[in-house]
Protein backbone atom coordinates (compact mmCIF):
# COMPACT_ATOMS: atom_id res chain seq x y z
CA UNK A 1 0.00 0.00 0.00
CA UNK A 2 1.27 3.49 -0.87
CA UNK A 3 2.45 5.57 2.10
CA UNK A 4 0.16 8.46 3.03
CA UNK A 5 1.27 11.71 4.64
CA UNK A 6 -0.31 15.08 5.23
CA UNK A 7 0.17 17.94 2.81
CA UNK A 8 0.77 21.30 4.50
CA UNK A 9 0.33 24.70 2.85
CA UNK A 10 2.05 27.57 4.67
CA UNK A 11 1.05 30.91 3.20
CA UNK A 12 0.77 34.64 3.81
CA UNK A 13 -2.09 34.77 1.30
CA UNK A 14 -5.79 34.05 1.46
CA UNK A 15 -5.75 30.52 0.02
CA UNK A 16 -7.51 30.24 -3.34
CA UNK A 17 -9.27 27.07 -4.39
CA UNK A 18 -7.94 27.08 -7.96
CA UNK A 19 -4.37 27.61 -6.72
CA UNK A 20 -4.67 24.78 -4.20
CA UNK A 21 -6.06 22.49 -6.89
CA UNK A 22 -3.19 23.34 -9.27
CA UNK A 23 -0.56 22.70 -6.59
CA UNK A 24 -2.13 19.35 -5.70
CA UNK A 25 -2.15 18.38 -9.38
CA UNK A 26 1.56 19.25 -9.55
CA UNK A 27 2.23 17.16 -6.44
CA UNK A 28 0.33 14.12 -7.73
CA UNK A 29 2.05 14.36 -11.11
CA UNK A 30 5.45 14.42 -9.41
CA UNK A 31 4.43 11.53 -7.16
CA UNK A 32 2.92 9.63 -10.09
CA UNK A 33 -0.35 9.00 -8.30
CA UNK A 34 -4.01 9.62 -9.09
CA UNK A 35 -6.23 12.32 -7.62
CA UNK A 36 -9.97 12.92 -7.51
CA UNK A 37 -11.53 16.22 -6.50
CA UNK A 38 -15.12 17.08 -5.74
CA UNK A 39 -16.52 20.38 -4.43
CA UNK A 40 -13.29 21.58 -2.83
CA UNK A 41 -13.83 23.48 0.43
CA UNK A 42 -11.49 25.17 2.91
CA UNK A 43 -12.80 24.62 6.43
CA UNK A 44 -11.48 26.04 9.74
CA UNK A 45 -10.64 23.41 12.35
CA UNK A 46 -12.81 23.95 15.45
CA UNK A 47 -12.02 22.16 18.72
CA UNK A 48 -14.40 20.76 21.33
CA UNK A 49 -14.60 24.17 23.04
CA UNK A 50 -15.88 25.75 19.81
CA UNK A 51 -12.61 27.61 19.32
CA UNK A 52 -10.72 28.04 16.06
CA UNK A 53 -7.39 26.20 16.06
CA UNK A 54 -5.83 28.60 13.51
CA UNK A 55 -5.58 25.77 11.00
CA UNK A 56 -7.72 25.08 7.94
CA UNK A 57 -8.42 21.73 6.36
CA UNK A 58 -8.98 21.28 2.64
CA UNK A 59 -11.88 18.95 1.90
CA UNK A 60 -12.92 17.36 -1.38
CA UNK A 61 -9.51 16.05 -2.51
CA UNK A 62 -8.92 12.29 -2.60
CA UNK A 63 -5.44 10.96 -3.36
CA UNK A 64 -3.72 7.68 -2.49
CA UNK A 65 -0.59 9.55 -1.35
CA UNK A 66 -2.33 12.19 0.80
CA UNK A 67 -3.93 11.64 4.20
CA UNK A 68 -5.12 15.17 5.01
CA UNK A 69 -4.44 18.65 3.62
CA UNK A 70 -3.91 21.54 6.03
CA UNK A 71 -3.34 25.27 5.61
CA UNK A 72 -1.62 27.55 8.13
CA UNK A 73 -1.17 31.33 7.94
CA UNK A 74 2.43 32.47 8.31
CA UNK A 75 4.50 35.60 7.87
CA UNK A 76 7.89 35.77 6.24
CA UNK A 77 10.89 37.43 7.80
CA UNK A 78 11.50 39.06 4.41
CA UNK A 79 10.66 38.39 0.76
CA UNK A 80 8.52 35.32 1.46
CA UNK A 81 7.12 33.27 -1.43
CA UNK A 82 3.35 32.85 -1.50
CA UNK A 83 3.32 29.14 -0.60
CA UNK A 84 5.65 26.68 1.07
CA UNK A 85 4.40 23.12 0.63
CA UNK A 86 5.44 20.37 3.05
CA UNK A 87 4.73 16.64 2.81
CA UNK A 88 4.89 15.19 6.31
CA UNK A 89 2.58 14.00 9.06
CA UNK A 90 3.41 16.56 11.73
CA UNK A 91 2.92 20.33 11.58
CA UNK A 92 5.98 21.96 9.92
CA UNK A 93 8.68 23.52 12.07
CA UNK A 94 11.69 25.63 11.16
CA UNK A 95 13.70 22.44 10.69
CA UNK A 96 11.23 21.00 8.16
CA UNK A 97 12.20 21.03 4.47
CA UNK A 98 9.48 21.96 1.94
CA UNK A 99 8.83 20.13 -1.31
CA UNK A 100 7.88 23.32 -3.15
CA UNK A 101 8.43 27.07 -2.89
CA UNK A 102 5.69 28.65 -4.99
CA UNK A 103 5.13 32.25 -6.04
CA UNK A 104 1.67 32.94 -7.40
CA UNK A 105 0.42 35.98 -9.31
CA UNK A 106 -2.63 37.03 -11.28
CA UNK A 107 -0.61 39.67 -13.18
CA UNK A 108 0.25 39.20 -16.85
CA UNK A 109 2.66 41.36 -18.84
CA UNK A 110 -0.46 42.60 -20.62
CA UNK A 111 -0.96 44.74 -17.49
CA UNK A 112 2.61 45.28 -16.35
CA UNK A 113 5.84 44.01 -17.89
CA UNK A 114 7.86 44.49 -14.71
CA UNK A 115 5.34 43.33 -12.10
CA UNK A 116 4.44 40.27 -14.18
CA UNK A 117 7.94 38.79 -13.91
CA UNK A 118 10.73 40.97 -12.44
CA UNK A 119 9.10 42.13 -9.21
CA UNK A 120 8.75 38.59 -7.89
CA UNK A 121 12.05 37.17 -9.12
CA UNK A 122 14.08 38.11 -6.06
CA UNK A 123 11.86 35.79 -3.98
CA UNK A 124 13.26 32.71 -5.72
CA UNK A 125 16.82 33.91 -5.20
CA UNK A 126 16.04 34.72 -1.56
CA UNK A 127 14.29 31.45 -0.68
CA UNK A 128 17.09 29.44 -2.25
CA UNK A 129 19.35 30.50 0.64
CA UNK A 130 17.06 28.63 3.05
CA UNK A 131 15.69 25.78 0.95
CA UNK A 132 17.92 25.08 -2.02
CA UNK A 133 16.41 21.60 -2.56
CA UNK A 134 12.80 22.81 -2.77
CA UNK A 135 11.28 22.86 -6.25
CA UNK A 136 10.71 26.50 -7.25
CA UNK A 137 7.48 27.29 -9.09
CA UNK A 138 6.14 30.49 -10.68
CA UNK A 139 2.37 30.01 -10.87
CA UNK A 140 0.20 32.33 -12.95
CA UNK A 141 -3.47 32.24 -11.97
CA UNK A 142 -4.60 34.67 -14.64
CA UNK A 143 -8.04 36.27 -14.42
CA UNK A 144 -7.53 38.39 -17.51
CA UNK A 145 -6.70 37.21 -21.02
CA UNK A 146 -3.02 36.39 -21.55
CA UNK A 147 -1.17 38.77 -23.85
CA UNK A 148 -0.97 37.10 -27.27
CA UNK A 149 2.48 38.40 -28.12
CA UNK A 150 4.78 38.32 -25.07
CA UNK A 151 6.92 41.39 -24.48
CA UNK A 152 10.70 41.18 -24.74
CA UNK A 153 10.86 41.96 -21.02
CA UNK A 154 8.67 38.97 -20.22
CA UNK A 155 10.61 36.66 -22.56
CA UNK A 156 13.92 37.74 -21.02
CA UNK A 157 12.70 37.38 -17.42
CA UNK A 158 11.04 34.02 -18.02
CA UNK A 159 14.08 32.59 -19.78
CA UNK A 160 16.17 33.67 -16.77
CA UNK A 161 13.73 31.89 -14.44
CA UNK A 162 13.94 28.75 -16.55
CA UNK A 163 17.73 28.95 -16.46
CA UNK A 164 17.57 29.18 -12.68
CA UNK A 165 15.46 26.01 -12.64
CA UNK A 166 12.10 27.61 -11.84
CA UNK A 167 9.05 25.78 -13.21
CA UNK A 168 6.51 28.14 -14.86
CA UNK A 169 2.86 27.06 -14.61
CA UNK A 170 -0.40 28.67 -15.73
CA UNK A 171 0.82 30.31 -18.94
CA UNK A 172 1.25 28.97 -22.44
CA UNK A 173 4.95 29.19 -23.30
CA UNK A 174 6.12 28.73 -26.88
CA UNK A 175 8.89 26.09 -26.58
CA UNK A 176 10.74 27.67 -29.49
CA UNK A 177 10.99 30.98 -27.63
CA UNK A 178 11.08 30.12 -23.94
CA UNK A 179 14.26 28.13 -23.50
CA UNK A 180 16.92 28.40 -20.77
CA UNK A 181 20.00 30.48 -21.54
CA UNK A 182 23.16 28.46 -22.00
CA UNK A 183 25.84 31.09 -21.35
CA UNK A 184 26.52 34.50 -19.82
CA UNK A 185 27.33 35.91 -23.25
CA UNK A 186 23.98 34.76 -24.62
CA UNK A 187 22.19 36.63 -21.82
CA UNK A 188 24.14 39.83 -22.45
CA UNK A 189 23.55 39.59 -26.20
CA UNK A 190 19.79 39.08 -25.75
CA UNK A 191 19.48 42.00 -23.32
CA UNK A 192 21.49 44.29 -25.60
CA UNK A 193 19.08 43.60 -28.47
CA UNK A 194 16.04 44.68 -26.41
CA UNK A 195 14.49 48.13 -26.71
CA UNK A 196 15.88 50.65 -24.23
CA UNK A 197 13.75 52.27 -21.55
CA UNK A 198 11.81 55.46 -22.44
CA UNK A 199 13.83 58.67 -22.55
CA UNK A 200 14.49 59.96 -19.05
CA UNK A 201 14.50 56.52 -17.42
CA UNK A 202 17.65 54.70 -16.39
CA UNK A 203 17.90 51.71 -18.76
CA UNK A 204 18.66 48.25 -17.38
CA UNK A 205 21.70 47.20 -19.37
CA UNK A 206 24.45 44.58 -19.02
CA UNK A 207 28.02 44.81 -20.25
CA UNK A 208 31.10 42.64 -19.80
CA UNK A 209 34.64 43.99 -19.74
CA UNK A 210 37.83 42.27 -20.73
CA UNK A 211 39.10 42.12 -17.15
CA UNK A 212 36.40 39.61 -16.12
CA UNK A 213 33.88 42.13 -14.78
CA UNK A 214 30.17 42.45 -15.51
CA UNK A 215 28.42 45.78 -15.03
CA UNK A 216 24.65 46.09 -14.70
CA UNK A 217 23.00 49.50 -15.00
CA UNK A 218 19.86 49.64 -12.84
CA UNK A 219 18.22 52.31 -10.71
CA UNK A 220 17.56 50.87 -7.24
CA UNK A 221 16.42 54.06 -5.51
CA UNK A 222 12.72 54.75 -5.01
CA UNK A 223 11.26 57.37 -2.68
CA UNK A 224 14.67 57.94 -1.10
CA UNK A 225 15.10 54.28 -0.23
CA UNK A 226 16.55 51.04 -1.57
CA UNK A 227 13.11 49.91 -2.68
CA UNK A 228 12.83 49.69 -6.48
CA UNK A 229 11.26 46.20 -6.45
CA UNK A 230 11.16 45.47 -10.21
CA UNK A 231 14.83 46.36 -10.67
CA UNK A 232 15.82 44.65 -7.42
CA UNK A 233 14.14 41.52 -8.74
CA UNK A 234 15.73 41.81 -12.17
CA UNK A 235 19.25 42.43 -10.87
CA UNK A 236 18.95 39.64 -8.28
CA UNK A 237 17.76 37.17 -10.91
CA UNK A 238 20.40 38.13 -13.48
CA UNK A 239 23.22 37.83 -10.94
CA UNK A 240 21.90 34.50 -9.61
CA UNK A 241 21.75 33.08 -13.13
CA UNK A 242 25.29 34.30 -13.89
CA UNK A 243 26.55 32.48 -10.80
CA UNK A 244 24.60 29.33 -11.69
CA UNK A 245 26.18 29.38 -15.15
CA UNK A 246 29.59 29.40 -13.48
CA UNK A 247 30.60 33.06 -13.74
CA UNK A 248 32.97 33.88 -10.84
CA UNK A 249 34.09 37.41 -11.69
CA UNK A 250 32.88 40.72 -10.28
CA UNK A 251 29.26 41.84 -10.76
CA UNK A 252 28.96 45.58 -10.26
CA UNK A 253 25.73 47.58 -10.20
CA UNK A 254 25.97 51.20 -11.37
CA UNK A 255 23.52 54.05 -12.09
CA UNK A 256 21.77 52.81 -8.93
CA UNK A 257 21.29 56.38 -7.52
CA UNK A 258 21.92 55.12 -3.98
CA UNK A 259 24.01 56.86 -1.34
CA UNK A 260 25.89 55.25 1.51
CA UNK A 261 23.19 56.33 3.97
CA UNK A 262 20.64 54.16 2.17
CA UNK A 263 22.62 51.05 3.16
CA UNK A 264 23.29 51.88 6.79
CA UNK A 265 21.98 49.54 9.48
CA UNK A 266 19.51 47.65 7.29
CA UNK A 267 18.85 44.00 6.54
CA UNK A 268 17.31 44.75 3.16
CA UNK A 269 16.46 41.74 0.98
CA UNK A 270 18.66 43.05 -1.83
CA UNK A 271 21.62 43.60 0.49
CA UNK A 272 21.32 40.00 1.69
CA UNK A 273 21.21 38.72 -1.89
CA UNK A 274 24.06 41.02 -2.97
CA UNK A 275 26.22 39.68 -0.14
CA UNK A 276 25.31 36.10 -0.97
CA UNK A 277 26.09 36.51 -4.68
CA UNK A 278 29.12 38.74 -4.13
CA UNK A 279 27.75 41.79 -5.97
CA UNK A 280 29.09 45.32 -5.55
CA UNK A 281 27.53 48.78 -5.82
CA UNK A 282 29.62 51.34 -7.69
CA UNK A 283 30.98 54.05 -5.40
CA UNK A 284 29.60 52.50 -2.20
CA UNK A 285 30.96 50.27 0.53
CA UNK A 286 28.79 47.19 0.75
CA UNK A 287 29.49 45.32 3.96
CA UNK A 288 28.21 41.77 4.37
CA UNK A 289 24.56 41.52 5.41
CA UNK A 290 23.44 38.14 6.74
CA UNK A 291 20.04 36.58 6.17
CA UNK A 292 17.72 36.29 9.16
CA UNK A 293 18.00 32.98 10.96
CA UNK A 294 14.38 32.06 10.21
CA UNK A 295 12.60 32.40 6.88
CA UNK A 296 9.07 32.35 8.31
CA UNK A 297 7.01 32.14 11.49
CA UNK A 298 3.40 31.29 12.25
CA UNK A 299 1.22 34.40 12.19
CA UNK A 300 -0.30 35.21 15.61
CA UNK A 301 -0.92 38.96 15.57
CA UNK A 302 -2.16 40.25 12.23
CA UNK A 303 -5.66 41.45 11.38
CA UNK A 304 -5.76 39.17 8.33
CA UNK A 305 -6.22 36.19 10.66
CA UNK A 306 -9.78 37.46 11.13
CA UNK A 307 -10.53 38.81 7.63
CA UNK A 308 -9.30 35.63 5.93
CA UNK A 309 -11.31 33.56 8.44
CA UNK A 310 -14.51 35.47 7.60
CA UNK A 311 -13.77 35.28 3.88
CA UNK A 312 -13.36 31.51 3.95
CA UNK A 313 -16.31 30.62 6.19
CA UNK A 314 -18.69 32.78 4.15
CA UNK A 315 -17.62 31.09 0.92
CA UNK A 316 -17.63 27.58 2.43
CA UNK A 317 -20.82 27.75 4.50
CA UNK A 318 -23.16 30.26 2.82
CA UNK A 319 -24.22 31.29 -0.65
CA UNK A 320 -22.19 34.49 -0.21
CA UNK A 321 -18.84 35.18 -1.82
CA UNK A 322 -16.15 37.80 -2.20
CA UNK A 323 -16.18 40.34 -5.02
CA UNK A 324 -12.97 42.00 -3.83
CA UNK A 325 -10.27 41.31 -1.25
CA UNK A 326 -7.20 43.16 -0.07
CA UNK A 327 -6.20 41.27 3.08
CA UNK A 328 -3.25 42.86 4.90
CA UNK A 329 0.05 41.81 3.33
CA UNK A 330 -1.68 39.81 0.56
CA UNK A 331 -1.97 40.37 -3.16
CA UNK A 332 -4.88 42.67 -3.97
CA UNK A 333 -7.57 41.01 -6.07
CA UNK A 334 -9.51 42.43 -8.98
CA UNK A 335 -13.06 43.67 -8.49
CA UNK A 336 -15.59 41.13 -9.78
CA UNK A 337 -18.51 42.72 -11.60
CA UNK A 338 -22.07 41.35 -11.74
CA UNK A 339 -21.40 39.85 -15.20
CA UNK A 340 -18.26 38.03 -14.02
CA UNK A 341 -15.64 40.45 -15.36
CA UNK A 342 -12.49 41.05 -13.29
CA UNK A 343 -11.32 44.66 -13.35
CA UNK A 344 -8.35 46.36 -11.63
CA UNK A 345 -9.19 49.19 -9.24
CA UNK A 346 -8.26 52.79 -9.96
CA UNK A 347 -6.10 54.41 -7.30
CA UNK A 348 -7.60 57.88 -7.73
CA UNK A 349 -10.90 59.50 -8.59
CA UNK A 350 -8.86 62.20 -10.34
CA UNK A 351 -5.18 61.33 -10.86
CA UNK A 352 -4.11 64.80 -12.02
CA UNK A 353 -5.67 66.58 -9.05
CA UNK A 354 -4.17 63.99 -6.67
CA UNK A 355 -0.70 64.48 -8.15
CA UNK A 356 -1.23 68.23 -7.84
CA UNK A 357 -1.72 67.81 -4.09
CA UNK A 358 -5.42 67.10 -3.55
CA UNK A 359 -5.17 63.95 -1.42
CA UNK A 360 -8.97 63.62 -1.22
CA UNK A 361 -8.90 62.19 -4.75
CA UNK A 362 -7.53 58.85 -3.59
CA UNK A 363 -9.86 55.84 -3.66
CA UNK A 364 -9.83 54.17 -0.24
CA UNK A 365 -10.50 50.46 -0.54
CA UNK A 366 -11.89 47.95 1.98
CA UNK A 367 -9.97 44.89 3.10
CA UNK A 368 -12.79 42.63 1.96
CA UNK A 369 -16.08 43.04 0.10
CA UNK A 370 -18.64 40.25 0.43
CA UNK A 371 -21.91 39.86 -1.40
CA UNK A 372 -25.08 38.27 -0.04
CA UNK A 373 -27.02 37.28 -3.18
CA UNK A 374 -30.14 36.22 -1.25
CA UNK A 375 -30.36 39.38 0.84
CA UNK A 376 -29.08 41.52 -2.06
CA UNK A 377 -26.57 43.16 0.25
CA UNK A 378 -22.92 44.10 -0.28
CA UNK A 379 -20.71 44.24 2.82
CA UNK A 380 -17.63 46.50 2.92
CA UNK A 381 -15.26 45.18 5.59
CA UNK A 382 -12.40 46.95 7.32
CA UNK A 383 -10.03 44.61 9.17
CA UNK A 384 -8.17 45.75 12.26
CA UNK A 385 -6.32 44.47 15.29
CA UNK A 386 -8.44 44.67 18.43
CA UNK A 387 -6.45 47.54 19.92
CA UNK A 388 -7.10 49.60 16.76
CA UNK A 389 -10.86 49.03 16.65
CA UNK A 390 -11.75 52.73 16.88
CA UNK A 391 -9.53 53.47 13.88
CA UNK A 392 -11.39 50.80 11.97
CA UNK A 393 -14.75 52.35 12.78
CA UNK A 394 -13.51 55.75 11.60
CA UNK A 395 -12.12 54.32 8.36
CA UNK A 396 -15.55 52.99 7.37
CA UNK A 397 -16.38 56.60 6.43
CA UNK A 398 -13.76 56.56 3.66
CA UNK A 399 -15.55 54.23 1.25
CA UNK A 400 -17.87 56.70 -0.48
CA UNK A 401 -15.82 56.76 -3.69
CA UNK A 402 -15.37 52.98 -3.70
CA UNK A 403 -19.09 52.41 -3.29
CA UNK A 404 -19.94 54.95 -5.99
CA UNK A 405 -17.48 53.77 -8.66
CA UNK A 406 -17.68 50.04 -7.99
CA UNK A 407 -20.41 48.65 -5.73
CA UNK A 408 -23.23 50.92 -6.90
CA UNK A 409 -22.07 51.00 -10.50
CA UNK A 410 -21.83 47.24 -11.00
CA UNK A 411 -24.51 46.13 -8.51
CA UNK A 412 -27.12 48.93 -8.73
CA UNK A 413 -29.95 46.89 -7.16
CA UNK A 414 -27.95 45.91 -4.06
CA UNK A 415 -27.80 47.84 -0.80
CA UNK A 416 -24.40 48.45 0.82
CA UNK A 417 -23.47 48.12 4.46
CA UNK A 418 -20.12 48.53 6.21
CA UNK A 419 -18.63 46.75 9.21
CA UNK A 420 -15.36 46.14 11.06
CA UNK A 421 -13.80 42.71 11.60
CA UNK A 422 -11.29 42.42 14.45
CA UNK A 423 -8.55 40.05 15.52
CA UNK A 424 -6.82 39.82 18.89
CA UNK A 425 -7.28 40.46 22.58
CA UNK A 426 -9.16 38.20 24.97
CA UNK A 427 -12.51 40.01 25.12
CA UNK A 428 -15.58 37.84 24.72
CA UNK A 429 -18.07 40.59 23.94
CA UNK A 430 -18.51 43.29 21.32
CA UNK A 431 -20.36 46.45 22.32
CA UNK A 432 -19.79 48.71 19.32
CA UNK A 433 -22.53 48.33 16.70
CA UNK A 434 -20.10 49.02 13.84
CA UNK A 435 -18.07 45.91 14.70
CA UNK A 436 -19.50 42.81 13.07
CA UNK A 437 -17.10 40.10 14.20
CA UNK A 438 -14.20 39.44 16.57
CA UNK A 439 -11.82 36.49 16.40
CA UNK A 440 -9.90 36.79 19.64
CA UNK A 441 -6.42 35.44 20.28
CA UNK A 442 -7.88 32.36 22.01
CA UNK A 443 -9.74 31.41 18.85
CA UNK A 444 -13.18 32.42 20.14
CA UNK A 445 -15.61 33.53 17.40
CA UNK A 446 -17.72 36.46 18.60
CA UNK A 447 -20.51 38.07 16.59
CA UNK A 448 -21.34 41.74 16.96
CA UNK A 449 -24.70 43.15 18.07
CA UNK A 450 -25.61 44.00 14.47
CA UNK A 451 -23.46 41.48 12.67
CA UNK A 452 -24.46 40.98 9.01
CA UNK A 453 -26.79 38.02 8.52
CA UNK A 454 -24.15 36.45 6.26
CA UNK A 455 -21.76 36.30 9.25
CA UNK A 456 -24.42 34.70 11.46
CA UNK A 457 -25.24 32.05 8.87
CA UNK A 458 -21.58 31.22 8.32
CA UNK A 459 -20.78 30.80 12.03
CA UNK A 460 -23.92 28.73 12.66
CA UNK A 461 -23.26 26.43 9.72
CA UNK A 462 -19.59 26.07 10.65
CA UNK A 463 -20.46 25.02 14.20
CA UNK A 464 -23.19 22.68 12.97
CA UNK A 465 -20.74 21.06 10.58
CA UNK A 466 -18.29 20.11 13.34
CA UNK A 467 -21.03 19.04 15.75
CA UNK A 468 -22.49 16.69 13.14
CA UNK A 469 -19.08 15.21 12.46
N, C-alpha and C positions, 0 to 999 in steps of 0.2 A: 504493500500500500504506500502511496506517495506521502511523504512527510508534509504536515500542515503546520504553518506558523501564522502569526498575526502580521498584518500589514499596517504600518503606522505612517500617517501623514502629519508632519510637523510643518506648520505654515503660519505666516503673519497675515495671510489673506483670508477673506471670507471664502470658504471652500465652495467651488462651483461643480455642479453635478457633471457637466460635460467634460470638465478638466479631470475630475476623479475617474470618470469612465475611460478617458484616453490613457491615463497613467496606468490603470489596471490592465488595459489591453496591451500596453507596452510590456508590463511585467509578465503577463501570461505568454506573450510571444517569446520573450527572452527565456522563460522557464519551460517553454514548449508544452504548455498545458491548456486545456479548454476552459472557457468561461461562459457563464450564462447570466444575463442581467434582466431584471424585471422590476419596473417601477422603483428606481433607485431613490432612497430617502436618507437624509442625514439627521440622526436623532440624538438629542442630548441624553447622556446617561444620568438617571435619577436614582439615588439610593433609597433605602427603606425609610429614611427620615424626610423624604420628599425634597431633598436638596440636590442641586446640580453638582456633578463630580468634575466639571470642567474638562470633560472628555465627550466627544461625539462618536457615535457608531454609524457606519455606513451599512444600510440594509438594502437587499435586493440584488446582491452580487453573489454568485455561486461558482466556486472554483475549487478544484481538487487540491490545489497547493495552498489555499488560503483558509485559515480558521475564521478569524474575525478581522474587520477593518476598522481602525480607530483614527480619529483626528484630534490633534491637540494644538492649541494656539500658542505660539512662541514669539519671541522678539529676538532679532539678531543684534549682536554687539555692533556690527557695522556691515553694510553691503550684503545683506542676507538674500539668498535666492528665495523664490516664492514657495518652494516645496522641498523638504528633505524627506525621502521615503526610506523607511527601515523595514526589514523583514526579519522579525524575531518575536518571540512570545512575550517577553517582558517589555514594559514601557521603556523607551529609549532614555539613555543617560548620556553624559558628555563623552563617555568612553565608547559608546556604540558607534558603529560605522555604517553610514547609509548606503543603500544600493544606488540611489539616484539623487542628483542635485538638479532641480528643475526650475527654470525661469519661464514664467508664462506671461504673455502679453496679448492684448486685443488690438494693438496698434500695427498697422501695415505702413509701408513706405508711401502708400497713396496719401496718407495723412501727414506723415513726418518721416523724412529720410533718416534723420539722426536718432529720433526716439525709437523708431522701429527696429534698429539693430545696435547702433553704437552705445546708447545710453545704458544698456543692460549688460554690455560685454564685460565690464570690469568685474561683475559678480562672479563670472566663471573663473577669472584669474584669481580673484580673492578666495573663493571657496576651495580652490585647488590646494591652497596652503594647508587647509585643515583636512580635507578628504580627497586626496589625489587619486584614490582608487574608485571613487563614486563615478557612475556614468553621468556625464553632463548632457542636459537636454534643454534646447530652446523650443518652447511650445507656443505656437501661435493659435489662439482661440479667437479667430476673426469673426466679428459681427458685422463688418462691412465688406463689400466686394474687394477681393484681392486685385491690386494693380496689375493690369495685363502685361505691361512691359516694365520689368523691374528697373529701378534706377541704378546707375553705376555705383552709387554709394552703397545701396543694398547688396549688389553683387559682390563688391569688394569686402564688405563686412561679413557677409555670409560665408564667402570662401575662406576668410580668416578663421571663422568659427569652425568650419569643417576641418581646416588644417590643425586646429587645436584639439580636434577630436570630439567636438560638440555635435550631438545628433539634433537635427532640425526637423520638427514635426508640425503638422498643421498647415503647411504651405506647399504648393506644387512647385518643385524645383526642377528646371530643365537640366538633365544630367550632362548635356553638352556645354552648359554654361557654369553650373555650380559644381566645380571640382576643387579639391584642396590644392593649395599652392605647393610647389615642389622645391622652391629655393627662395632665398632672400632677394636675389636679383629679380626674380619673376614678380615678387610683390612690389618692389620699387618701380619696375617697369610699368606694371598695371596702374599703380597710383599716379605715376607721371602722365599717363595718357588720359586721365580723367579730367573733366572740366574743373577749372579753378573756382574758388568761392567768389560770390559777387564782389564787385569793387567796394573797397572799404573794410571788408572782412579779412581776418588773418587766415590765409589758406593753410590747410593741413597738407603738408608736403613731406616727402622722404628723400633724402640724398645720402650717398655713400662715398666717403673719401678714400683716397689711396692708402692712408695710414690706418686702415681698419677701424673706421669710426663712422657710425650712422647718425645722422642728424634728422630730427623730426620737428617740423615747425607746427606748433599748435598752441592757441591761446587757452590758458587754463584758468584765467582770472574771470570771475563773474561776481558783480556786486561787492567788489573789494574783498574777495575771498577766493581761496582755492576750491572752486565749486562748479566749474564748467563741466557738467556731467557727460554730455555727448563726447567732448574731446578727451575727457579723462578715460572714458570707456574705450575710445578709439586708440589712444596712445597705449593704454594698458594691454589691449588685445594685440596690437601690432608688435609691441616689445615681447610679449609672451610667446607669440608665434616665432619671432626671430630666434629666441632662446631655444624653443623646441626644435627648430630646424638646425640647431647646432652653432649659431652665431655666438661668439664669445667676446667680441670687441666691445668698445664703448657705444652706448646709446644715449645721445644727448638731446634734450628737448630745448628748443629756443623759440623766440617770439611768444613766450608764455605769459608775459606781462606781470609776472609775480615779483614781489620784493621779499627780502629776507624775513620781514615781519610776518608775512603770510604763512611762514613755515614754523614759526616759533611755538613750542609747547603744545603741538597738536598731534593726535594719532589719526590723521586723515587717511581715508582708504587708499588714496593715490600714493601718499608717502610710504605706506606699508608696502604697496606693490612695487613702487620705485626702488625701495631698499631691497626687496626680495629679488628683483630682476636686474639689480645693479644699473639703474638708470641715473643720469645726472641732469641737473637743470642749469643751463648756461648762466654764468654770473652769480650763482648762489651756492652756498654751502649746504649740502643735503646730508645731514647726519642720519645714522641708521634709526629707523622707527620700527619697533617690533609690533607684530600682530597681538591683539588681545589673546589672553590664554583660552577663553571660551568663544566659540563662534555663535552660540545661541543660548537662550535660557527660556524656561516656561514663563509665559506672560501671567502676571498676578495682579497687575495694577491698572491697566489701561481701560478706558471707556469702551473700546471695541469688544471687550468680553461680553458686555451687555447688548450692544447694538447687533453684533453678529448672532448672539443667542436669539434675540427677538426675530431677526431676519429669517433664521433657519426654522424656528418653530412655527412661524406663520406660514411658511411655504410647505412645511411637512405636515401640518395638522389643521390647516384651514384651506379655503378656496382662495385666500389672498395671496399676493405675490409682490415682489419688489419691481418698481419701474425706474428706480435710480438708487445707487448706493455709493457712498463715499466714506466708508469706515476709516477711522483714524489709522494712518500709516499704511493703508491699502490702496491698490490701484482704483482710481475713480472710474465708474462705469459710464456707459452712455445712458441717455434718457430714452426709455422705451415708449413710443407713441401708441395711441389706441389702435392703429393699424399694423402694429408690429415692427415699425421702423426703429432703428437705433441711431440716435443723433448725438453728436458731441455738444456739450454745453458752452455757451458763450461766457466769457469772463466778465464782460462789461455790457451795460445797457447802451452806453455810448463811449466807444474806445477813445475817440479823439478828446472828448471832454475829460475823461479819466486821466489820460496822459498829460492834459493841460493842468491837472491839479484837482479836479472835482472828484473826490474819492467816493461820493455818493453814487457814482455810476457803476460801481462794482456789483456783480450779481452774487449775493450770498447764497450758498447752497446748503441744504440739509445733509445730515450724515446718512439718512436713509429715508426713502419715500415708498410707502406701502399702499397698495390699493385693495379695497374691499369691494369686489364686484357685486356682491349681493346687496350690501348696504349702499352702494354707489358713493363711497367715501374714499378720499385720498388722505393719507396721514403723513404729514411732514414731521420727521423725527430729528431732534437734536440730542446727540449723545454726550454725556459728561461724567466725570468722576463725581462721587457723592459730595465731596467737599466743595465742588464748583457748581452745585445745583442751581444757585441763584443766577449765575452767569448763563446757564443753559436756558432758564426761563426768560431772561432778557433777550437772548439771541433769537428766540422764536419770533420776535418782532421784525427781524431782518428779511423775511422771506417774501415780501410783497412782490418784488420783481420776479423771483423764481416762480411764484404762483401765477403771475400774470402771463409770463412768456412761455411757460411750460405746462403746468397743471391745468390751468383754465383754457389755454389754447388748444391742447390736444385731448382734454377730457372735459368738454364744456358742460356736460350734464351731471358731473360729479361735484359734490360739495368737498371742501378742504378743511381739515382740522390740523392742529399742531400740538405736539406733546414732547416731553423730555423723557429720555431713557437714561437711567443712572447705573453705574457700577461702583461698588465699594462700600466701606463702612460695615457696621454691624446692626444698624437700625432694622427694625422689623415692621415699621409702619411708615406710610407716606401721608403727609398732611396737606401738601401743596396740590391744588387741583390741576396745575399745569404739568405735573409729573405723572406719566402714565405707568411706569414700571421701574422697579429697582431689583437688580440682581446684586445681593450683598456679598461680601467677601467670604461668607460661610456657605455660599451657594443657595441661599434662600431666595425664592421667587415671589416678589411682593407686587401686587397690582395696586395702582393708584385709585383714588376715590372715583375719578371719572376716566378710568382707563378705557381706551377704545374697545369696542366690542370684539374686534379682531384679536386683541391681546387676550381677552377673557376666554374666547373660544380656544385659542392656541394652548394656553396654560391648562385649561380643563381637559382637552383632548390628549395633551402630553401626559398628564397625571393618570388619566384613564388607561392610556396605552400601557404604562408600566404596571398598573394595578392588575390589569387583565393578564398580563404576562406572568 
